[in-house]
Amino acid sequence: MNMVFLRQRQISQLENGITIARYIVDAAGTEAMRTYRDGGDGWTALEALCHLRDFEAVFIARTRVTLEQDNPPLPRPNPDELAIEKRYNEDDPQSVLDEWQKYRDEFLALLKGLGDDKATWARVGIHPINGPLPLNQILVMAAWHDTNHFEQMVRTLAEKRT
């Protein structure tokens, strides 16, 4: 498989992400989204959803700075601090989905606008934990990020631990 094919599949995953999240939210309801915690003391499904929304903006920022600068440091806010500071568990799940959709649309437009130029997709930013991160890997990370937190949300809601 070539890289263009793989990028198209990952962009397709991102296109489906909000729809998957909407199914989770609709099936669970607001009360369950706010109540049950991952492992009993981790994030609620709502906190994971808010994290997805806020890190969409991080993926956009990482992509932009990587396009605009050579080997820039990439932003990485502390997820746990954001959850506390922004009081994630008090958010309305439907509003979070709507806000996330706006970020996702922006991110998808940015990614699709890059075309298939190998040099563009090979541009690198420096992740504070993972080191050099080409745009190709930012895309992979974004698609993985969705799947990782969808699993967390579904598992937390299924286990219903408080």
C-alpha positions in Angstrom: 0.0 0.0 0.0 1.2 3.5 -0.7 1.1 6.5 1.6 -1.7 8.2 -0.3 -4.0 5.2 0.2 -3.1 5.0 3.9 -3.7 8.8 4.4 -7.1 8.5 2.7 -8.1 5.7 5.0 -7.0 7.6 8.1 -8.8 10.8 6.9 -11.9 8.6 6.4 -11.6 7.4 10.0 -11.5 11.0 11.1 -14.6 11.7 9.0 -16.5 9.0 10.8 -15.3 9.9 14.3 -17.9 12.4 15.3 -20.7 10.0 14.1 -19.3 7.2 16.3 -19.1 9.6 19.3 -22.7 10.7 18.7 -23.9 7.1 18.8 -22.0 6.6 22.1 -23.5 9.8 23.6 -27.0 9.0 22.4 -26.9 5.4 23.7 -25.5 6.4 27.1 -27.3 9.6 28.0 -26.0 12.5 29.9 -26.3 11.0 33.4 -24.2 7.9 32.5 -21.7 10.1 30.6 -21.1 12.1 33.8 -21.3 9.3 36.4 -19.2 6.3 35.6 -15.4 6.6 35.9 -12.8 4.6 34.0 -11.4 2.1 36.5 -13.5 3.6 39.2 -11.3 6.8 39.5 -10.3 7.8 36.0 -12.1 10.0 33.5 -15.9 9.8 32.9 -17.0 9.2 29.3 -17.9 13.0 29.2 -14.4 13.9 30.3 -12.9 11.7 27.6 -15.3 13.3 25.0 -14.3 16.9 26.1 -10.6 15.8 25.9 -11.2 14.7 22.3 -12.8 18.1 21.5 -10.0 20.0 23.0 -7.2 17.9 21.6 -8.7 18.4 18.1 -7.6 22.0 18.4 -4.1 20.7 19.5 -3.9 18.6 16.3 -4.8 21.6 14.2 -2.2 23.7 16.0 0.4 21.0 15.5 -0.3 20.7 11.8 -0.2 24.5 11.3 3.0 25.1 13.2 4.6 22.2 11.3 3.6 23.6 8.0 4.8 27.2 8.9 8.1 26.5 10.7 11.0 24.1 10.4 11.1 21.5 13.2 9.0 23.6 15.6 8.2 22.5 19.1 4.7 21.0 19.1 2.1 22.0 21.7 1.1 19.4 24.3 -1.2 20.8 27.1 -1.6 18.6 30.2 -4.9 16.7 29.6 -5.6 16.1 33.3 -5.1 19.8 34.1 -7.4 20.8 31.3 -10.1 18.5 32.5 -10.0 20.1 35.9 -9.5 23.7 34.7 -12.3 23.5 32.2 -14.6 21.4 34.4 -15.2 18.9 31.7 -17.7 16.8 33.7 -20.1 19.8 33.8 -20.3 20.2 30.0 -23.3 19.2 28.0 -22.4 16.2 25.8 -24.4 17.5 22.8 -22.7 20.9 22.9 -19.3 19.2 23.2 -20.1 17.1 20.1 -21.2 20.3 18.2 -18.0 22.1 19.2 -15.8 19.2 18.3 -17.5 18.9 14.9 -16.4 22.5 14.1 -12.8 21.6 15.0 -13.0 18.4 13.1 -14.3 20.1 10.0 -11.4 22.6 10.2 -8.9 19.8 10.7 -10.2 17.8 7.8 -10.2 20.8 5.5 -6.6 21.5 6.5 -5.5 17.9 5.9 -7.3 17.6 2.6 -5.9 20.9 1.4 -2.3 19.5 1.8 -2.7 17.3 -1.3 -0.3 14.4 -1.9 3.1 16.2 -1.9 5.5 13.9 -0.2 7.7 16.8 1.0 4.7 18.5 2.7 3.7 15.3 4.5 7.3 14.7 5.6 7.6 18.1 7.4 8.4 17.5 11.0 7.5 19.1 14.3 9.1 18.1 17.6 6.7 16.5 20.1 7.8 17.0 23.7 7.5 13.3 24.5 7.8 11.4 21.2 10.4 13.6 19.5 10.3 14.2 15.8 6.8 13.8 14.4 6.1 14.2 10.6 2.7 15.3 9.4 2.0 11.8 8.3 2.4 10.7 12.0 0.2 13.6 13.3 -2.6 12.2 11.1 -1.9 8.6 12.4 -1.9 9.9 16.0 -5.2 11.8 15.5 -7.0 8.7 14.1 -5.5 6.5 16.9 -6.5 9.1 19.5 -10.2 8.9 18.5 -10.2 5.1 18.6 -8.3 5.0 21.9 -10.8 7.3 23.7 -13.9 5.7 22.0 -12.7 2.4 23.5 -12.3 4.1 26.9 -15.7 5.7 26.8 -17.5 2.4 25.8 -15.6 0.3 28.3 -16.3 2.8 31.1 -20.0 3.0 30.3 -20.2 -0.8 30.0 -18.5 -1.5 33.3 -20.4 1.3 35.0 -17.9 1.7 37.8 -18.3 4.7 40.1 
